[in-house]
Amino acid sequence: MTTAQDGINGSLAVVGLGPGAVDLMAPRARAALETAEVVVGYRTYLDLVRDCLNPASVVLSSSMMQEIDRCRAALEMAGQGRRVALVCGGDPGIYAMAGLVFELARTTDAAVPIDVIPGIAALNSCAAVLGAPLMHDFAAISLSDLMTPWDLIERRLEAVAPVDFVVVIYNPKSKKRTDQIVRAREIMLAHRSPDTPVGIVSGATRAHETVRLTTLARMLDEDIGMQTTVIVGNSQTFVWRGKMVTPRGYDRKYGL
Amino acid sequence: MTTAQDGINGSLAVVGLGPGAVDLMAPRARAALETAEVVVGYRTYLDLVRDCLNPASVVLSSSMMQEIDRCRAALEMAGQGRRVALVCGGDPGIYAMAGLVFELARTTDAAVPIDVIPGIAALNSCAAVLGAPLMHDFAAISLSDLMTPWDLIERRLEAVAPVDFVVVIYNPKSKKRTDQIVRAREIMLAHRSPDTPVGIVSGATRAHETVRLTTLARMLDEDIGMQTTVIVGNSQTFVWRGKMVTPRGYDRKYGL
């Protein structure tokens, strides 16, 4: 019981599962799940990796809106000397749980070692299924104004639109939050051609994956929801044989 | 020889190796390397995965500045009916080869299937070793003006600095190109506190990994080179127990 009480041997791995396909999860993530004494996570993500878990480990699953409780429980168990894995979809460091874990640990100045195991994030996997839209400078922006003032989100959209960043939009829309994607499109359209390619991806690399290629003009005709990632191309982005591609500049420099 | 001539069975997988640690490469990437008849890549990346390659496969390695030749060779071999893997460090879709492959394929309207296997990019792995600096909206900007006019790069820096994006800087400096990072810092400093945390990472997850935490004021005292990624925090980013963390906004919304 000594180790459990002083927490010396406890540790917390914040584990990125990647986009969902099991063969896109890093072996380091799998090893962390297999060796954890306690696995904590949102139910849907745990279901994806049920086969990787050690039958002897304690599994704490929770519903989606309980991120704070989930992270706190993971830190507490680690502080009691357990080897804990907290699972996140995608990459823990991109719009996921890694930051919240450190924020909570700071409030108690927790000494337990915290390790972030990176994963293939939605922006990586969505880009891959679309082709290669992120080959030049890009900005990632969440349209969720739950924790960020909408004014700041809008100013960020206004900032990146005129200087030709590719834009990756996270959390474009939910049942209650439907205006933001309309406004985001307006801002982009004020600076870019209506023909600018737009890629819309849900469930990348999973069984229910949908990949749609459209344009700034027509993007709102598509079904967009909570789990959707929207990638707006820059002025050079093209579509060829169903792939969305942003050139890096080789053609201008060297000719192809 | 029919399949080789008509190219029906050829395919090209553009494979992301991840940051370098073998246990951060996705199983799908490993499988593509193991089953490829031809593996094409930059020598340094091939050395990282030598153990994964099928001894029977043809390996075409090249030096760094030959990207166009490398991609063209991979497409040609695939067009001749071979199963080809083109290896990239990190994620093929982020400042790597996926875009160039599609650009070249378009010039001949090549019909060969091209599949991008995403990987953990430098931005994901550098963020993980630093802590959680990318937890809020961020922009990725390459300072290389080889194929992008410096004026546009500078305008992008000017656009993102005042609206509090975390900024991930790729290609900050090379032997011949030393001024850009100086100018980038000046632009950030015009809008952010000199105490803003800055993370500087080289060789993330490899044996020679170096991780340094500094500030906008002092960042130029650090060694920065071709293989370095620089992450500049936003106004909320903090450092706690050697970790660089950007809060998402839970504290303001819910209290922690």
Interface residues (C-beta under 8 A of the other chain):
Chain A: G16 G18 P19 A21 V22 D23 L24 M25 A26 P27 R28 A31 E67 I68 D91 P92 G93 I94 Y95 A96 A98 G99 L100 V101 F102 E103 L104 A105 R106 T107 D109 I114 V116 I117 P118 G119 I120 A121 N124 S125 A127 A128 V129 G131 A132 P133 L134 M135 H136 D137 F138 A139 A140 I141 S142 L146 M147 T148 L152 I153 R155 R156 E158 A159 V160 P162 V163 D164 F165 F238 W240 R241 K243 V245 T246 P247 R248 G249 Y250 D251 R252 K253 Y254 L256
Chain B: G16 G18 P19 A21 V22 D23 L24 M25 A26 P27 R28 A31 E67 I68 D91 P92 G93 I94 Y95 A96 A98 G99 L100 V101 F102 E103 L104 A105 R106 T107 D109 I114 V116 I117 P118 G119 I120 A121 N124 S125 A127 A128 V129 G131 A132 P133 L134 M135 H136 D137 F138 A139 A140 I141 S142 L146 M147 T148 L152 I153 R155 R156 E158 A159 V160 P162 V163 D164 F165 F238 W240 R241 K243 V245 T246 P247 R248 G249 Y250 D251 R252 K253 Y254 L256
